[in-house]
Amino acid sequence: MNERAQAIIDFWFDDMIVEKRFKRDKNFDALIKKKFQDDHDKAIANEYDDWQDKPLTALALVILLDQFSRNLYRDNKKAFEQDQKARLIVNDAVYNGYLDEMDEYQRFFMLLPYIHSEEIIDHDRAYKLLNNYLSNHPNFSEIRKFWKAHTAAIKRFHRYPHRNQIIGRRSTPEEIEFLKKPNTSW
C-alpha cells in the first residue's frame, strides 16, 4: 500500500486511542495537523485521486476528507467542504465491493460520510449498508442509536442545526430550541 495511505490507516486504527476520534480535543487536532495537513491539502488538490482504486487506500482518502477535515478545521466551514467528495468516493467503494475487503471498524468509517450528509437519501443508503456490513460490529447498537439521532435531525430540519452558525446559515427558532437539548451537536 502507498506509504502515506498506510500512515493514515495505522494512525486511525492502530496508533490512537479510540475515544479521541469523536471528542473535541485541541491537542489531538494539532497532532492531526502536524502529521496529515500536507496529505489533506494534496487530497483536496486531487493529487491522491488514484487512492480510490483500492479498498484501503480509498478508506485512507475518506478518512482524510471526512474525519481529518473535521479535526483540521473545527468550528470552520472548511470542516464540511470535502463531504461531497468523500461521499462520491464511498459510492464508488460500495459499488466496487470494497466493503467486503474491510473489517467492521474500517467499514464504519467508510460509511460515516453518508451520516455526515444533510441529504436524506445518503442516510437511507447508510441504513441499508449498516445492516449488511456492520451487524457484527461490537458496537452495533450504539452505532445504530448514533445514526438514528443524526437522521432524526435531518428528517426534522433537512439539515444539521449545529452547523448553521459555522457555515453562516440562520437558525430557525425550532432549531435553536433543539440545540439546547443534550447530544444535538455532533
Residue pairs with C-beta under 8 A, 6 or more apart in sequence:
1 9
1 54
1 56
1 57
2 51
2 57
2 60
4 39
4 48
4 60
5 48
5 51
5 56
5 57
5 60
5 61
6 60
7 35
7 36
8 36
8 39
8 60
8 63
8 64
9 56
9 59
9 60
9 63
11 35
11 36
12 21
12 63
12 67
12 109
13 105
13 106
16 28
20 28
21 67
22 186
24 74
28 71
29 71
29 72
29 74
32 68
32 71
32 72
33 71
33 72
36 64
36 68
36 72
37 72
39 48
39 64
40 64
40 65
40 68
40 69
40 72
42 48
43 51
43 61
43 64
43 65
43 82
44 65
44 82
48 61
48 64
50 57
51 57
51 58
51 60
51 61
52 58
52 61
52 89
52 92
52 93
54 98
55 93
55 98
55 99
55 101
55 102
56 101
56 102
56 106
58 89
58 92
58 93
58 98
58 110
59 93
59 98
59 102
59 106
59 109
59 110
61 86
61 89
62 86
62 89
62 90
62 93
62 109
62 110
62 113
63 109
65 82
65 83
65 85
65 86
65 89
65 113
66 82
66 83
66 86
66 109
66 112
66 113
66 116
67 109
67 112
69 78
69 79
69 80
69 81
69 82
69 83
70 79
70 80
72 78
72 79
73 79
73 81
75 166
76 166
77 166
77 167
77 168
79 166
80 116
80 163
80 166
80 167
83 113
83 116
83 117
86 113
86 116
87 113
87 114
87 117
87 122
89 113
90 110
90 111
90 113
90 114
93 99
93 110
94 125
94 129
98 110
99 107
99 110
99 111
99 129
99 133
102 110
104 133
104 134
104 136
104 137
104 138
105 137
107 129
107 133
107 134
107 137
108 134
108 137
108 143
111 126
111 129
111 130
111 133
111 134
113 122
114 122
114 123
114 125
114 126
114 129
115 122
115 123
115 126
115 146
115 147
115 150
115 151
117 123
117 154
118 154
118 158
118 159
118 160
118 163
119 154
120 151
120 154
120 155
120 158
123 147
123 150
123 151
123 154
126 147
127 147
127 151
130 143
130 144
130 147
134 140
134 143
137 143
149 183
150 160
150 186
153 159
153 160
153 161
153 178
153 184
154 160
156 178
157 172
157 174
157 175
157 178
159 169
160 186
161 171
161 175
161 176
161 178
161 179
161 184
162 179
162 184
162 185
162 186
163 169
164 170
164 171
164 175
165 171
171 179
178 184
179 185
